[in-house]
Amino acid sequence: WTFSALYSDTLKKMDPDHLVALVTEVIPSYSCLVFCPTKKNCENVAEMICKSLSKEYLKHKEKEKQEVIQNLKNVSGGNLCRVLRHTIPFGVAYHHSGLTSDERKLLEEAYSTGVLCLFTCTSTLAAGVNLPARRVILRAPYVAKEFLKRNQYKQMIGRAGRAGIDSVGESILILQEKDKQQVLQLISKPLENCYSHLVQEFTKGIQTLFLSLIGLKIATNLDDIYRFMSGTFFGVQQKVLLKEKSLWEITMESLRYLTEKGLLQKDTMCGSEEEFQNNFHITKLGRASFKGTIDLAYCDILYRDLKKGLEGLMLESLLHLIYLTTPYDMASQCDPDWMIYFRQFNQLSPAEQNVAALVGVSENFIGKKASGQAIRKKVDKNIVNRLYLSFILYTLLKETNIWSVSEKFNMPRGYIQSLLSAAAAFSSCVLHFCEELEEFWVYRALLGELTKKLTYCVKAELIPLMEVTGVLEGRARQLYNAGYKSLTHLANANPEVLIRTIDHLSRRQAKQIVSSAKMLLHEKAEALQEEVEELLRLPSDFPGLVASSTEKA
């Protein structure tokens, strides 16, 4: 195509790739995906396209687009992203990991039903969600700064003209002259081979597999474990993947590592000197790691942190407990804003500041980092980063608003939500870990409560309502404000009254909420009834009962 003649000088500067012309050939009658290298680029491209679209696009499914905007506000406590506020009326939205899961779900539904006709998105959309399009445009052959792999490219263009959904599909790749040779190779070379990562993902792969095999008693001696490994995908590919070591050596090394780490114990069978007949059994620490599904790279660090925590557990606030349940793997990816870190530290109470000192992070260190001064004393970067993430989680539990916390820490709301979900999952894992180790009994009740708070992350009064199927935070707040403040209220509600009282609630949703509340209330009543019967039942070892039984005999 040649669009230059149709473009004004201003538009040429804004849109040198002629994206506007490429998408307006398709939308709004059909859908279009524009893949961009970065999240920021997605937002900029969506805004740029909307600035160039005619006012006619605003009329297409206008009422439905206003509903999408209202629904986005409902799930975000009245907040709406500035970019989406501008682009959705044109049927355009961006899609990347900076969105919350509720926002993504609403936008995907709107796209699937044709209310939105254009997504500017990152490569993550290609791998996961099933959102087909008439035309797919790749704005550049890059994912961030990495050149596209063949399988990524195929995933992206595979969204165009999906079988059974559309009869026609087109893909367009925009490139610069410098990338021409690499792109020619990209579109002509075969797909990359698929290889097992069982050994590369060391602690999450082969070692976790061995711990599970022994913990579940599927294979407990060296011979059985080796035979199991030979039947895995890695075992099938061993001739290709293993250059320096044999599969037997890899198996031996992994078992030795687990034994040295105190997760397994080895015992030789009586009367046998043969190494392959060595039996293994799981230790208490191994069982705790296995039951808690703790990444084996961190199980000994977690044990040490929990042990150290017992020496001076600060219960004046939740901060110390939150720090102990902040995911280790997210700390390594964190890059703190030191001015924000320092500001947040100074807003803590003296008791909360003691938590930082207890884990090894001083106010002096954060202050020097914030002012750009050199630091001589070495401080563990992972501990510093983990404490920063625990500040975010602590603020989130106090404010229960992802948007305000996102603004306060200058981080995408999607990242804040991912951190919250990961912390809720890890808190549950740490709870199961502690249940297997007697010395950590003090943590059990505390972690149970914290897991619930992290899972729902709302004001305490909304938690009972959010146990009902289909009730998320926005809906729970609507119900609470309308006077439905408990599970009993919802179970006895009239669906027709709910429809009239609660904005944007369909009859099907109202019936589902009432039905789910009734079922949940019934289950809780049955559980309480069983508890009452247990309390009132005469104990089998009651003295008089034992004596009368003896007399009868």
C-alpha positions in Angstrom: 0.0 0.0 0.0 1.0 3.7 -0.5 -0.6 6.0 1.9 1.8 9.0 1.8 -0.4 11.0 -0.5 -3.3 10.8 1.9 -1.3 11.9 4.9 -0.9 15.5 6.0 2.6 16.6 7.2 1.4 16.6 10.8 0.0 13.1 10.6 3.2 11.8 8.8 5.2 13.0 11.9 2.8 11.4 14.3 2.3 8.2 12.3 5.3 7.5 10.1 4.3 3.8 9.8 0.8 4.7 8.5 -0.8 2.7 11.2 -4.0 4.8 11.2 -4.5 3.9 7.5 -3.8 0.3 8.1 -6.3 -0.1 11.0 -9.1 2.1 9.4 -9.3 -0.3 6.5 -10.5 -2.9 9.0 -12.2 -1.2 12.0 -15.0 -0.9 13.2 -16.6 -3.6 11.0 -13.9 -6.1 11.8 -11.3 -6.4 14.6 -7.6 -5.6 14.6 -4.6 -6.3 16.9 -1.5 -4.1 16.9 1.4 -5.7 18.7 3.9 -3.2 20.2 7.3 -3.9 21.7 6.7 -2.2 25.1 3.8 -1.4 27.5 4.3 2.3 27.1 4.3 2.0 23.4 0.9 0.3 23.5 -0.6 3.2 25.3 1.1 5.8 23.1 -0.1 4.0 19.9 -3.7 3.7 21.2 -3.8 7.4 21.9 -2.1 8.4 18.6 -4.6 6.3 16.6 -7.6 7.8 18.4 -6.4 11.4 17.8 -6.5 10.7 14.1 -9.9 8.9 13.9 -13.0 10.7 12.8 -15.9 11.5 15.1 -18.0 8.8 13.2 -16.2 6.1 15.2 -17.7 7.5 18.4 -21.2 6.6 17.2 -20.4 2.9 16.7 -21.9 0.9 19.6 -21.8 4.1 21.7 -24.1 2.9 24.5 -22.2 -0.4 24.9 -18.9 1.5 25.1 -20.2 3.7 27.9 -21.2 0.5 29.7 -17.6 -0.8 29.4 -16.4 2.5 30.9 -18.9 2.3 33.8 -18.0 -1.4 34.5 -14.3 -0.5 34.5 -15.0 2.2 37.1 -17.1 -0.3 39.2 -14.2 -2.8 39.4 -11.7 -0.1 40.2 -13.5 1.8 43.0 -14.5 4.7 40.7 -11.1 5.0 39.1 -10.4 4.9 35.3 -7.1 5.2 33.5 -6.7 8.5 31.6 -5.7 6.7 28.4 -8.7 4.3 28.4 -11.1 7.2 29.2 -10.0 8.7 25.9 -9.6 5.6 23.7 -12.6 3.4 24.6 -15.2 5.8 23.1 -13.4 5.2 19.8 -13.5 1.4 20.3 -9.8 1.2 21.0 -7.9 0.0 24.1 -4.5 -1.1 25.2 -3.9 -4.6 26.7 -0.8 -5.4 28.7 0.3 -6.6 32.2 -0.1 -3.1 33.7 -3.9 -3.7 33.8 -5.5 -5.4 36.7 -7.1 -8.8 36.0 -10.6 -7.3 36.4 -9.8 -4.6 33.8 -8.3 -7.2 31.4 -11.3 -9.5 31.7 -13.8 -6.6 31.0 -11.8 -5.4 28.0 -11.4 -8.9 26.6 -15.2 -9.4 26.8 -15.8 -6.1 25.1 -13.4 -7.0 22.3 -14.9 -10.5 21.9 -18.4 -9.1 21.5 -17.3 -6.4 19.0 -17.8 -3.4 21.3 -14.1 -2.7 21.1 -12.5 -3.3 17.7 -8.9 -2.5 18.2 -6.3 -3.6 20.8 -2.8 -2.3 21.0 -1.0 -5.1 22.9 2.2 -6.7 24.0 3.3 -10.2 23.1 1.7 -11.7 26.2 -1.7 -11.5 24.6 -0.5 -13.8 21.8 0.5 -16.6 24.1 -2.5 -16.7 26.4 -5.9 -15.2 25.6 -7.9 -16.4 22.6 -8.7 -13.1 20.9 -8.8 -13.5 17.1 -8.7 -10.6 14.6 -9.2 -9.9 10.9 -5.9 -8.1 10.7 -2.8 -8.4 12.9 -0.1 -5.7 12.7 3.4 -6.1 14.3 4.7 -2.6 14.9 8.3 -3.9 15.1 10.0 -7.3 15.1 10.9 -6.9 18.8 9.6 -7.9 22.2 11.1 -5.2 24.4 14.7 -5.1 23.1 14.9 -8.8 22.1 14.4 -9.7 18.4 11.3 -11.9 17.8 11.7 -15.7 17.9 10.0 -17.7 15.2 7.5 -19.3 17.6 6.6 -15.8 19.0 6.0 -14.5 15.5 3.8 -17.5 14.6 1.8 -17.0 17.8 1.1 -13.4 17.0 0.2 -13.8 13.3 -1.8 -16.9 14.2 -4.4 -14.5 15.7 -5.4 -13.4 12.2 -8.3 -15.3 10.5 -8.8 -18.0 13.1 -10.4 -21.2 11.6 -14.1 -21.5 12.5 -14.3 -17.8 13.5 -13.3 -15.9 10.3 -12.8 -16.8 6.7 -10.0 -14.3 6.0 -7.0 -13.1 8.0 -4.1 -10.8 7.2 -0.8 -10.1 9.1 1.5 -7.1 8.5 5.0 -6.7 9.9 6.5 -3.2 9.9 10.3 -3.1 9.9 13.2 -0.8 9.4 15.9 -1.4 6.7 18.5 -2.5 9.3 16.2 -5.5 10.4 15.4 -6.7 6.8 17.8 -9.7 6.7 16.8 -10.9 10.2 13.1 -10.7 9.2 13.7 -12.6 6.0 15.3 -15.4 8.1 12.5 -15.1 10.7 9.7 -15.8 8.2 11.5 -18.6 6.3 13.3 -20.6 9.0 11.7 -23.6 10.8 10.3 -23.3 14.3 12.8 -23.6 17.2 13.1 -27.0 18.7 11.4 -27.8 22.0 13.8 -28.9 24.8 13.2 -30.1 28.3 14.2 -27.5 31.0 14.0 -30.1 33.8 17.6 -29.7 34.7 18.0 -26.0 33.8 15.2 -25.1 36.2 17.3 -26.7 38.9 15.5 -26.2 42.2 12.1 -25.9 40.5 12.7 -28.8 38.2 14.6 -32.0 38.9 15.0 -31.4 42.7 11.4 -30.6 43.3 10.5 -33.7 41.2 12.8 -35.9 43.3 11.4 -34.5 46.6 7.8 -35.2 45.4 8.7 -38.7 44.2 10.1 -39.6 47.6 7.5 -37.7 49.6 4.7 -39.5 47.8 6.6 -42.8 48.0 6.4 -43.2 44.2 10.1 -44.0 44.1 12.3 -44.1 47.2 15.6 -45.8 46.1 18.2 -44.7 43.6 17.4 -47.4 41.0 13.7 -46.5 40.9 14.4 -42.8 40.7 16.8 -43.3 37.9 14.3 -45.5 36.0 11.6 -42.8 36.5 14.0 -40.1 35.1 14.7 -42.2 32.1 11.0 -42.1 31.2 10.8 -38.3 31.4 11.0 -35.9 28.4 14.5 -35.0 29.6 15.4 -38.7 29.8 14.3 -39.1 26.1 16.4 -36.1 25.1 19.5 -37.0 27.2 21.8 -37.7 24.3 21.1 -34.2 22.9 21.1 -32.3 26.2 23.8 -34.0 28.2 27.3 -33.4 26.9 29.5 -33.6 30.0 27.5 -35.7 32.5 25.4 -38.8 32.2 21.8 -39.0 33.4 23.0 -41.3 36.3 25.5 -38.6 37.4 22.8 -35.8 37.2 20.4 -38.0 39.3 23.2 -38.7 41.9 24.1 -35.0 42.1 20.5 -33.9 42.7 19.9 -36.5 45.4 23.2 -35.5 47.1 22.2 -31.8 47.0 18.8 -32.6 48.6 20.5 -34.7 51.3 23.1 -32.0 52.1 20.4 -29.4 52.3 18.7 -31.5 55.0 15.6 -32.3 52.9 16.3 -36.0 52.4 18.0 -38.7 54.5 19.7 -41.7 53.1 19.7 -45.1 54.6 21.6 -48.2 53.2 19.6 -51.4 53.1 20.8 -54.0 55.6 23.4 -56.4 54.1 23.8 -54.4 50.9 26.8 -52.3 49.9 25.3 -51.5 46.5 24.8 -47.8 46.0 21.7 -48.2 43.8 19.9 -49.9 46.6 20.2 -46.9 48.9 16.8 -45.9 50.2 15.8 -42.3 50.8 13.2 -40.8 53.1 12.0 -37.2 53.5 13.0 -35.2 56.6 10.7 -32.9 58.5 12.1 -29.9 56.7 11.7 -31.7 53.4 8.1 -32.6 54.2 7.4 -29.0 55.2 8.9 -27.7 51.9 7.0 -30.4 49.9 3.6 -29.7 51.6 4.1 -26.0 51.4 5.3 -26.2 47.7 8.2 -23.9 48.6 10.8 -23.3 45.9 13.8 -25.3 47.1 16.1 -22.4 46.4 14.5 -20.6 49.3 13.4 -23.3 51.8 16.4 -23.0 54.0 16.3 -19.1 53.9 12.6 -19.3 54.8 13.4 -21.6 57.7 16.1 -19.3 58.9 13.9 -16.1 58.5 11.0 -17.8 60.5 13.4 -19.0 63.2 14.9 -15.5 63.5 11.4 -14.0 63.5 10.5 -16.0 66.6 13.3 -14.3 68.5 11.6 -10.9 68.2 8.3 -11.2 66.4 6.7 -7.7 66.3 2.9 -8.0 66.6 2.2 -4.3 67.1 1.4 -4.2 63.3 1.2 -6.7 60.4 4.5 -5.4 58.8 6.8 -8.1 60.3 4.4 -10.9 59.3 4.0 -9.4 55.8 7.8 -9.2 55.4 8.0 -13.0 56.2 5.4 -13.8 53.6 6.7 -11.5 50.8 7.7 -13.8 47.9 11.5 -14.2 47.6 11.5 -14.5 43.8 9.8 -11.1 43.3 12.5 -9.4 45.4 15.2 -10.2 42.9 13.2 -8.4 40.1 12.4 -5.3 42.2 14.1 -2.0 41.6 13.2 0.4 44.5 12.6 4.1 44.1 14.9 5.3 46.9 13.1 8.6 47.5 9.8 6.8 47.9 11.5 4.1 50.1 12.9 6.9 52.4 9.5 8.7 52.5 7.6 5.5 53.4 10.2 4.5 56.0 9.8 7.9 57.8 6.0 7.4 57.9 6.4 4.2 59.9 5.9 4.1 63.7 8.9 3.4 65.9 7.8 -0.2 66.4 7.5 -0.7 62.6 10.9 0.9 62.0 12.3 -1.7 64.4 11.1 -4.4 62.0 13.4 -2.9 59.4 16.3 -2.9 61.8 15.5 -6.5 62.9 15.8 -7.7 59.3 19.0 -5.7 58.7 17.9 -2.4 56.9 18.7 0.8 58.7 17.2 4.3 58.1 20.8 5.5 57.5 21.2 3.1 54.6 17.9 4.1 52.9 18.7 7.8 53.5 22.1 7.5 51.8 20.7 5.6 48.8 18.0 8.3 48.5 20.6 11.1 48.5 22.9 9.3 46.1 25.7 8.9 48.7 28.3 6.1 48.6 27.7 3.2 50.9 30.6 1.3 52.4 28.8 -1.2 54.5 27.4 -4.1 52.5 23.7 -4.8 52.8 21.9 -7.8 51.3 20.1 -6.5 48.2 17.4 -9.2 48.3 16.5 -8.2 51.9 16.4 -4.5 51.0 14.2 -5.2 48.0 11.9 -7.6 49.9 11.4 -5.0 52.7 10.4 -2.5 50.0 7.8 -4.9 48.6 6.5 -5.5 52.1 6.0 -1.7 52.5 3.9 -1.8 49.3 1.8 -4.8 50.6 1.5 -3.2 54.1 0.2 0.1 52.5 -2.2 -1.9 50.3 -3.7 -3.7 53.3 -4.2 -0.4 55.1 -5.7 1.5 52.1 -7.2 -1.5 50.2 -7.0 0.6 47.0 -4.7 -0.6 44.3 -4.9 2.7 42.4 -3.8 4.9 45.3 -0.9 2.5 46.2 0.1 2.3 42.5 0.3 6.1 42.5 2.1 6.3 45.8 4.9 3.9 44.8 4.9 4.9 41.1 4.3 1.3 39.9 1.8 -0.1 37.4 -1.5 -1.3 39.1 -1.2 -4.6 37.3 2.2 -5.2 39.0 0.8 -4.2 42.4 -2.0 -6.7 41.9 0.4 -9.5 40.8 2.5 -8.8 43.9 -0.7 -9.1 46.1 -1.7 -12.4 44.4 1.8 -13.8 44.8 2.0 -12.7 48.4 -1.4 -14.3 49.2 -0.3 -17.6 47.5 3.1 -17.5 49.3 1.4 -16.7 52.6 -0.7 -19.9 52.2 2.5 -21.9 51.3 4.3 -20.6 54.4 1.2 -21.5 56.5 1.4 -25.2 55.2 5.2 -25.1 55.8 4.7 -24.1 59.4 2.0 -26.7 60.0 4.6 -29.4 59.4 7.1 -28.0 61.9 6.1 -27.9 65.6 8.5 -25.1 66.4 6.5 -22.7 64.3 3.1 -23.3 65.9 2.9 -19.6 66.9 2.7 -18.5 63.2 -0.2 -20.7 62.3 -3.2 -18.7 63.4 -1.5 -15.4 62.4 -0.7 -16.7 58.9 -4.3 -18.0 58.5 -5.7 -14.5 59.1 -3.0 -12.8 57.0 -3.7 -15.1 54.0 -7.4 -14.2 54.1 -6.5 -10.4 54.2 -4.1 -10.7 51.3 -6.5 -12.8 49.3 -9.4 -10.4 49.5 -7.5 -7.1 50.3 -10.7 -5.2 51.2 -12.1 -3.6 54.3 -12.9 -6.3 56.8 -16.7 -5.8 56.5 -16.7 -6.7 52.8 -14.9 -10.1 53.3 -18.1 -12.1 54.1 -19.9 -10.8 51.0 -16.9 -11.6 48.8 -17.1 -15.3 49.8 -20.2 -15.4 47.6 -19.6 -16.6 43.9 -19.6 -13.6 41.5 -19.1 -10.9 44.1 -15.9 -9.0 43.7 -14.8 -5.9 45.6 -16.8 -3.3 43.5 -20.0 -5.4 43.7 -19.4 -6.1 47.5 -19.1 -2.4 48.1 -22.4 -1.7 46.2 -24.2 -4.4 48.2 -22.8 -3.2 51.5 -23.9 0.4 50.8 -27.3 -0.8 49.8 -27.8 -2.4 53.2 -26.8 -6.0 52.4 -24.1 -6.3 55.0 -23.9 -10.1 55.7 -24.3 -13.5 54.1 -27.7 -13.8 55.8 -28.9 -10.6 54.1 -27.9 -11.9 50.7 -29.3 -15.3 51.2 -32.7 -13.8 52.0 -32.6 -11.1 49.3 -35.2 -10.9 46.5 -33.4 -11.0 43.1 -35.9 -8.5 41.6 -35.2 -6.0 44.4 -31.5 -6.5 43.9 -31.8 -5.6 40.2 -33.6 -2.4 41.0 -31.2 -1.5 43.9 -27.8 -2.4 42.4 -26.5 -0.6 39.3 -25.5 -2.7 36.3 -26.7 -6.0 37.9 -28.4 -8.5 35.5 -31.2 -10.8 36.5 -28.9 -13.8 35.9 -26.2 -12.3 38.2 -28.8 -11.4 40.9 -30.1 -15.0 41.0 -26.6 -16.4 41.1 -25.6 -14.2 44.0 -28.8 -15.2 46.1 -28.4 -18.9 45.2 -24.7 -18.9 46.1 -25.3 -17.1 49.4 -28.1 -19.6 50.3 -25.8 -22.5 49.6 -22.9 -21.0 51.5 -25.2 -20.2 54.5 -26.5 -23.7 54.5 -23.0 -25.2 54.5 -22.0 -22.9 57.4 -25.1 -23.9 59.4 -24.4 -27.6 58.8 -20.8 -27.2 60.0 -22.1 -25.3 63.1 -24.7 -28.0 63.8 -22.1 -30.7 63.6 -20.0 -28.7 66.1 -22.9 -28.4 68.5 -23.7 -32.1 68.3 -20.0 -32.9 69.0 -20.1 -30.6 72.0 -23.3 -32.1 73.4 -22.4 -35.7 72.8 -21.5 -37.8 75.9 -17.8 -38.7 75.8 -17.2 -42.4 75.2 -14.8 -42.5 78.2 -17.3 -40.9 80.6 -16.7 -42.6 84.1 -20.4 -43.6 84.8 -20.8 -44.9 81.2 -17.8 -47.1 81.5 -19.0 -48.6 84.9 -22.5 -49.4 83.7 -21.1 -51.1 80.6 -18.9 -53.3 82.9 -21.9 -54.2 85.1 -24.0 -55.3 82.1 -21.1 -57.5 80.9 
